[in-house]
Amino acid sequence: MRDFEKLRSVLMDRLDTAREWKDNEILELIDELVIENGRGKSLLEKEALRRELFYSVRKLDVLQDLMEDARVTEIMVNGYQNIFIEREGKLSRYGKQFTSLEKLEDVIQQIVGRCNRAVNEQNPIVDARLENGDRVNVVMNPIALNGPILTIRKFPLEPITMQKLVRGKSLTADAAQFLRNLVISGYSILIGGGTSTGKTTFLNALSNYIPPNERVITIEDSAELQLQGIDNLVRMETRTAAYEGMREITMRDLIKTALRMRPNRIIIGEVRSAETVDMLQAWNTGASGSMGTAHANSTRDMVSRLETMVLMGMQIPLEAVRRQIASAVDIMIHLTRLRDGMRIVEEIAEVCGMEKGEVKIKPLYLFKEGEGLCQVGELENREKLERYVL
């Protein structure tokens, strides 16, 4: 470790910050340093030192090996000395750590800076993303008491398709075909579930069924969706007021703007607050077949969450809120995560209007222990399905 710190200090002195260095130029400097200071080291040790030096100035330092490990799905940094990972559904401590608090802070600033965001004492919490779309959350002092907290949720290098989810037993082939027909026919679908249940992954997989000739607009806090095969695709991302004079651009702003862009479908990464009002209104004004996600513990809980979020943005009678939900949302899908880390579809339900002043939900598929996802009901509102598919 002392050799690494010494060589990194020399490397930083040689890197003139007044110019832009290309990767191959930095590697040439590193090779010179390793040759000059590599006496007594094996070839493998020299290669490891070369890689660590390059990662420390160009990549994500000690985290880079984890970023390149496809089995790792989550990286959790609790201060510079404690790193935990989720690998193949199981949590464990990582054997390496950052060399200093300053190095961890450098990596954090590098990540958020590339997203045109800022994190500091005045703005200690930020959501960002890496260039490949991986989700990043940062919490800094004075909020984080045990040092900077960095959480990276990785997405697969190759997009997850519905076929892969079927092979992984997240749902049945029959249910996947049913959802395919719903997407093609233009049913509005809301995907719910707890944290890390795979909502964004499932939304990506569903989006593969959108007809390629449609105009699709995606709206997200941090861009994570990886829609494939859609030429007429518009992607929009919110912006925080990170710097003086920079106006914040919210989800509500983007949803309102999307309606002026002639969308066939509006895909919303996740609704969390008052923007739910605008989402429901957008889905009720012609954007048939739109999709989105929300945190919830069940399909019934999803309705309650939507009600609460709508009331955050508009004070209207609860019955009117419920009518908006019943009119805008056709299908609800609930995902869950089993104890072994496996993510599954627990329920597919149809929103069937109002009954006794409440939103009526009819289960169509339910997960049963030992049986998997089983069909338990028939779709009632079949007009779109019969028009476009049957």
C-alpha positions as CSV (number, residue, x, y, z in Angstrom):
1,M,0.0,0.0,0.0
2,R,2.9,2.4,0.8
3,D,4.4,1.8,-2.7
4,F,1.0,2.6,-4.2
5,E,0.6,5.8,-2.3
6,K,4.1,6.9,-3.1
7,L,3.8,6.3,-6.8
8,R,0.3,7.9,-6.9
9,S,1.8,11.0,-5.4
10,V,4.5,11.1,-8.0
11,L,2.0,10.4,-10.8
12,M,-0.2,13.3,-9.7
13,D,2.8,15.6,-9.6
14,R,3.6,14.7,-13.2
15,L,0.1,15.1,-14.5
16,D,-0.1,18.7,-15.6
17,T,-3.7,19.8,-14.7
18,A,-3.6,22.5,-17.2
19,R,-4.1,20.1,-20.1
20,E,-6.4,17.2,-20.9
21,W,-4.6,13.8,-20.7
22,K,-5.7,10.9,-22.8
23,D,-5.9,7.4,-21.3
24,N,-3.0,6.1,-23.3
25,E,-0.8,9.0,-22.2
26,I,-1.6,8.4,-18.5
27,L,-0.8,4.7,-19.0
28,E,2.6,5.6,-20.5
29,L,3.4,7.7,-17.5
30,I,2.3,4.9,-15.2
31,D,4.4,2.4,-17.1
32,E,7.5,4.6,-16.6
33,L,6.9,4.8,-12.9
34,V,6.3,1.1,-12.5
35,I,9.5,0.3,-14.4
36,E,11.5,2.8,-12.3
37,N,10.2,1.5,-9.0
38,G,9.4,-2.1,-9.8
39,R,12.6,-3.8,-8.7
40,G,11.9,-7.1,-6.9
41,K,8.2,-7.2,-8.0
42,S,6.8,-10.0,-10.1
43,L,5.1,-9.4,-13.4
44,L,1.7,-10.0,-11.8
45,E,2.5,-7.5,-9.0
46,K,3.5,-4.9,-11.6
47,E,0.4,-5.4,-13.6
48,A,-1.8,-5.0,-10.5
49,L,0.1,-1.8,-9.4
50,R,-0.3,-0.4,-13.0
51,R,-4.1,-1.1,-12.9
52,E,-4.6,0.4,-9.4
53,L,-2.7,3.5,-10.4
54,F,-4.8,4.0,-13.5
55,Y,-8.1,3.3,-11.7
56,S,-7.1,5.9,-9.0
57,V,-6.8,8.7,-11.5
58,R,-9.2,7.8,-14.3
59,K,-11.8,5.4,-13.0
60,L,-13.5,4.8,-9.6
61,D,-10.3,3.8,-7.7
62,V,-10.8,0.7,-5.5
63,L,-14.4,0.3,-6.7
64,Q,-13.4,-0.2,-10.3
65,D,-12.9,-4.0,-10.0
66,L,-16.4,-4.2,-8.5
67,M,-17.8,-2.2,-11.4
68,E,-16.3,-4.7,-13.8
69,D,-17.6,-7.8,-11.9
70,A,-21.0,-8.7,-13.5
71,R,-21.9,-10.7,-10.4
72,V,-21.9,-7.6,-8.2
73,T,-25.3,-5.8,-8.2
74,E,-24.9,-3.2,-5.4
75,I,-21.9,-1.4,-3.9
76,M,-22.3,0.3,-0.5
77,V,-19.5,2.6,0.8
78,N,-19.9,3.5,4.5
79,G,-17.0,6.0,4.9
80,Y,-13.7,5.4,3.2
81,Q,-12.8,2.3,5.3
82,N,-15.9,0.2,5.0
83,I,-17.2,-1.2,1.7
84,F,-20.0,-3.7,1.4
85,I,-21.3,-5.4,-1.7
86,E,-24.2,-7.5,-2.9
87,R,-23.0,-10.3,-5.1
88,E,-25.5,-12.7,-6.5
89,G,-28.1,-11.7,-4.0
90,K,-25.9,-11.9,-0.8
91,L,-24.4,-9.1,1.2
92,S,-20.7,-9.3,2.3
93,R,-17.8,-7.0,3.3
94,Y,-15.3,-6.1,0.5
95,G,-11.7,-6.8,1.4
96,K,-10.4,-3.5,0.1
97,Q,-10.9,0.2,1.2
98,F,-10.0,3.7,0.0
99,T,-6.6,4.9,1.0
100,S,-8.1,8.1,2.5
101,L,-11.2,10.1,3.1
102,E,-10.0,12.6,0.5
103,K,-9.8,9.9,-2.2
104,L,-13.4,8.8,-1.6
105,E,-14.5,12.4,-1.8
106,D,-12.6,12.8,-5.1
107,V,-14.4,9.8,-6.6
108,I,-17.8,11.2,-5.4
109,Q,-17.1,14.6,-6.9
110,Q,-16.0,13.0,-10.1
111,I,-19.3,11.1,-10.4
112,V,-21.7,13.9,-9.6
113,G,-19.7,16.4,-11.6
114,R,-20.3,14.4,-14.8
115,C,-24.0,14.6,-14.2
116,N,-23.8,18.4,-13.8
117,R,-24.8,18.1,-10.1
118,A,-23.1,19.2,-6.9
119,V,-22.8,17.7,-3.4
120,N,-21.4,19.6,-0.5
121,E,-22.3,20.8,3.1
122,Q,-25.1,23.0,1.7
123,N,-26.4,20.2,-0.5
124,P,-25.4,17.0,1.2
125,I,-27.8,14.5,-0.5
126,V,-27.7,13.9,-4.2
127,D,-28.9,11.3,-6.7
128,A,-26.7,10.8,-9.8
129,R,-25.8,8.2,-12.3
130,L,-22.7,6.8,-14.0
131,E,-22.2,7.0,-17.8
132,N,-23.5,3.5,-18.3
133,G,-26.7,4.4,-16.4
134,D,-25.9,2.8,-13.0
135,R,-27.8,4.5,-10.2
136,V,-25.8,6.5,-7.6
137,N,-26.8,8.0,-4.3
138,V,-24.5,10.1,-2.2
139,V,-24.9,11.4,1.4
140,M,-22.2,13.7,2.8
141,N,-21.4,15.5,6.0
142,P,-23.0,16.8,8.1
143,I,-25.9,14.4,7.4
144,A,-23.7,11.3,7.2
145,L,-22.1,10.9,10.6
146,N,-19.6,8.1,9.7
147,G,-18.2,9.7,6.6
148,P,-19.4,10.0,3.0
149,I,-21.9,7.3,2.0
150,L,-21.9,6.2,-1.6
151,T,-24.3,3.6,-2.9
152,I,-24.1,2.4,-6.5
153,R,-26.8,0.1,-7.9
154,K,-25.5,-1.6,-11.0
155,F,-27.5,-2.5,-14.0
156,P,-26.7,-5.5,-16.3
157,L,-24.3,-4.8,-19.1
158,E,-26.8,-6.4,-21.4
159,P,-30.4,-5.3,-21.1
160,I,-32.7,-7.7,-19.3
161,T,-35.4,-9.0,-21.6
162,M,-38.7,-10.6,-20.7
163,Q,-37.4,-13.9,-22.1
164,K,-34.5,-13.8,-19.5
165,L,-36.9,-13.0,-16.7
166,V,-39.0,-16.1,-17.8
167,R,-35.8,-18.2,-17.8
168,G,-35.0,-16.9,-14.3
169,K,-38.5,-17.8,-13.1
170,S,-39.4,-14.3,-12.3
171,L,-42.7,-14.9,-14.1
172,T,-44.2,-17.6,-16.4
173,A,-44.1,-17.6,-20.2
174,D,-47.9,-17.3,-20.2
175,A,-47.9,-14.2,-18.0
176,A,-45.1,-12.7,-20.2
177,Q,-47.2,-13.2,-23.3
178,F,-50.2,-11.6,-21.6
179,L,-48.1,-8.5,-20.7
180,R,-46.7,-8.3,-24.2
181,N,-50.3,-8.2,-25.6
182,L,-51.2,-5.5,-23.1
183,V,-48.2,-3.3,-24.0
184,I,-48.8,-3.6,-27.7
185,S,-52.5,-2.8,-27.2
186,G,-51.8,0.4,-25.3
187,Y,-52.8,-0.5,-21.7
188,S,-51.4,1.9,-19.1
189,I,-49.2,0.0,-16.7
190,L,-47.9,0.9,-13.2
191,I,-45.2,-1.3,-11.7
192,G,-44.8,-1.3,-7.9
193,G,-42.6,-3.0,-5.3
194,G,-40.2,-2.3,-2.5
195,T,-36.6,-1.1,-2.7
196,S,-34.4,-3.3,-4.9
197,T,-37.2,-5.5,-6.2
198,G,-36.3,-4.8,-9.9
199,K,-38.9,-2.2,-10.9
200,T,-36.7,-0.4,-13.3
201,T,-35.4,-3.6,-14.8
202,F,-38.9,-4.9,-15.3
203,L,-40.0,-1.6,-16.9
204,N,-37.1,-1.9,-19.3
205,A,-38.1,-5.4,-20.2
206,L,-41.7,-4.4,-20.8
207,S,-40.7,-1.5,-23.0
208,N,-39.2,-3.9,-25.5
209,Y,-42.8,-4.6,-26.5
210,I,-43.6,-1.0,-27.5
211,P,-44.2,-0.9,-31.3
212,P,-41.1,0.7,-32.9
213,N,-43.1,3.2,-34.9
214,E,-44.3,5.1,-31.9
215,R,-43.0,8.3,-30.3
216,V,-41.9,7.6,-26.7
217,I,-40.8,10.2,-24.1
218,T,-39.0,9.0,-20.9
219,I,-38.9,11.2,-17.8
220,E,-36.6,10.4,-14.9
221,D,-34.9,11.9,-11.8
222,S,-31.7,10.1,-12.9
223,A,-31.6,8.5,-16.3
224,E,-31.6,4.8,-15.9
225,L,-34.0,3.4,-18.5
226,Q,-32.5,1.6,-21.4
227,L,-35.2,1.4,-24.0
228,Q,-34.3,-0.6,-27.1
229,G,-35.5,-0.6,-30.7
230,I,-37.4,2.8,-30.5
231,D,-36.1,5.3,-33.1
232,N,-38.4,8.1,-32.1
233,L,-37.3,8.3,-28.5
234,V,-36.9,11.4,-26.3
235,R,-35.1,11.1,-23.0
236,M,-35.4,13.8,-20.3
237,E,-33.9,14.1,-16.9
238,T,-34.6,16.4,-14.0
239,R,-32.1,19.0,-12.9
240,T,-31.3,20.3,-9.4
241,A,-30.5,23.9,-8.7
242,A,-26.9,22.8,-8.1
243,Y,-25.3,26.2,-8.8
244,E,-26.2,29.8,-8.3
245,G,-28.5,31.1,-11.0
246,M,-29.4,27.6,-12.2
247,R,-33.1,26.9,-12.1
248,E,-34.4,23.6,-10.9
249,I,-36.2,21.5,-13.5
250,T,-38.6,19.1,-11.7
251,M,-40.6,16.0,-12.8
252,R,-43.7,18.2,-12.9
253,D,-42.0,20.5,-15.4
254,L,-40.9,17.6,-17.6
255,I,-44.3,15.9,-17.6
256,K,-46.0,19.1,-18.6
257,T,-43.5,19.7,-21.3
258,A,-43.8,16.2,-22.6
259,L,-47.5,16.8,-23.4
260,R,-46.5,19.5,-25.9
261,M,-44.1,17.0,-27.7
262,R,-46.7,14.9,-29.4
263,P,-46.0,11.7,-27.4
264,N,-47.6,8.3,-28.1
265,R,-46.4,7.1,-24.7
266,I,-44.9,8.7,-21.6
267,I,-42.6,6.5,-19.6
268,I,-42.0,7.8,-16.1
269,G,-39.0,6.3,-14.2
270,E,-40.6,6.7,-10.8
271,V,-43.2,8.9,-9.1
272,R,-42.5,9.8,-5.5
273,S,-44.4,13.0,-4.8
274,A,-46.7,15.7,-6.2
275,E,-45.7,14.9,-9.8
276,T,-48.2,12.0,-9.5
277,V,-51.0,14.6,-10.2
278,D,-49.4,15.4,-13.5
279,M,-48.7,11.8,-14.4
280,L,-52.3,10.8,-14.0
281,Q,-53.5,13.8,-15.9
282,A,-51.0,13.1,-18.7
283,W,-52.1,9.4,-18.8
284,N,-55.8,10.6,-19.0
285,T,-55.2,12.9,-21.9
286,G,-54.4,10.6,-24.8
287,A,-51.0,9.0,-23.9
288,S,-52.4,5.5,-24.0
289,G,-50.0,2.8,-23.1
290,S,-47.9,4.9,-20.8
291,M,-45.9,3.2,-18.0
292,G,-44.1,4.0,-14.8
293,T,-43.0,2.8,-11.4
294,A,-43.8,3.6,-7.7
295,H,-42.7,2.2,-4.4
296,A,-45.5,0.1,-2.8
297,N,-46.0,-3.1,-0.7
298,S,-48.9,-4.4,-2.7
299,T,-51.3,-3.4,-5.5
300,R,-53.8,-2.2,-2.9
301,D,-51.0,-0.2,-1.1
302,M,-50.1,1.3,-4.5
303,V,-53.5,2.8,-4.8
304,S,-53.1,4.3,-1.3
305,R,-49.7,5.6,-2.2
306,L,-51.0,7.3,-5.4
307,E,-53.8,8.9,-3.4
308,T,-51.3,10.3,-0.9
309,M,-48.9,11.6,-3.5
310,V,-51.7,13.3,-5.5
311,L,-52.8,15.1,-2.4
312,M,-49.3,16.4,-1.9
313,G,-49.7,18.4,-5.1
314,M,-53.4,19.2,-5.2
315,Q,-56.1,19.6,-2.6
316,I,-59.1,17.9,-4.2
317,P,-61.7,15.5,-2.8
318,L,-60.5,12.0,-2.3
319,E,-63.2,10.6,-4.5
320,A,-62.0,12.7,-7.4
321,V,-58.4,11.5,-6.8
322,R,-59.7,7.9,-7.0
323,R,-61.6,8.5,-10.2
324,Q,-58.4,9.9,-11.7
325,I,-56.5,6.8,-10.7
326,A,-59.2,4.4,-12.0
327,S,-59.3,6.3,-15.3
328,A,-55.6,6.6,-15.9
329,V,-54.2,3.2,-14.8
330,D,-55.3,0.0,-16.5
331,I,-52.9,-2.6,-15.0
332,M,-50.8,-2.8,-11.8
333,I,-47.9,-5.1,-11.5
334,H,-46.4,-5.8,-8.0
335,L,-42.8,-7.2,-7.7
336,T,-41.2,-8.6,-4.6
337,R,-37.9,-10.1,-3.5
338,L,-37.6,-13.5,-1.9
339,R,-35.3,-14.3,1.0
340,D,-32.8,-15.9,-1.3
341,G,-32.5,-12.6,-3.3
342,M,-34.7,-13.8,-6.2
343,R,-37.0,-11.1,-7.7
344,I,-40.4,-12.2,-8.9
345,V,-43.7,-10.9,-10.1
346,E,-46.1,-11.4,-7.1
347,E,-49.2,-10.0,-8.7
348,I,-50.7,-8.7,-11.9
349,A,-54.0,-6.9,-11.3
350,E,-56.5,-5.0,-13.4
351,V,-58.0,-1.6,-12.3
352,C,-61.7,-2.0,-12.9
353,G,-63.1,1.4,-12.2
354,M,-64.8,2.4,-9.0
355,E,-66.9,0.4,-6.5
356,K,-68.5,1.8,-3.4
357,G,-66.3,4.9,-3.6
358,E,-63.0,3.0,-3.9
359,V,-60.7,1.9,-6.7
360,K,-61.6,-1.6,-7.7
361,I,-58.7,-4.0,-8.2
362,K,-59.1,-7.4,-9.7
363,P,-56.2,-9.9,-9.5
364,L,-55.4,-11.6,-12.8
365,Y,-52.2,-13.5,-11.8
366,L,-51.0,-14.3,-8.2
367,F,-47.8,-15.9,-7.0
368,K,-48.4,-19.1,-5.0
369,E,-45.7,-20.8,-3.0
370,G,-44.6,-24.0,-4.8
371,E,-46.6,-23.2,-7.9
372,G,-45.2,-19.9,-9.1
373,L,-47.3,-17.2,-10.8
374,C,-50.7,-18.6,-11.5
375,Q,-53.6,-17.1,-13.5
376,V,-56.6,-16.4,-11.2
377,G,-58.8,-14.2,-13.3
378,E,-59.7,-12.9,-16.7
379,L,-59.2,-9.4,-18.1
380,E,-62.5,-7.5,-18.0
381,N,-61.7,-4.5,-20.2
382,R,-60.8,-6.2,-23.4
383,E,-61.6,-3.5,-25.9
384,K,-58.0,-2.4,-26.6
385,L,-56.8,-6.0,-26.6
386,E,-59.3,-7.1,-29.2
387,R,-58.7,-4.1,-31.3
388,Y,-54.9,-4.4,-31.6
389,V,-54.0,-8.1,-30.9
390,L,-56.9,-10.5,-31.1
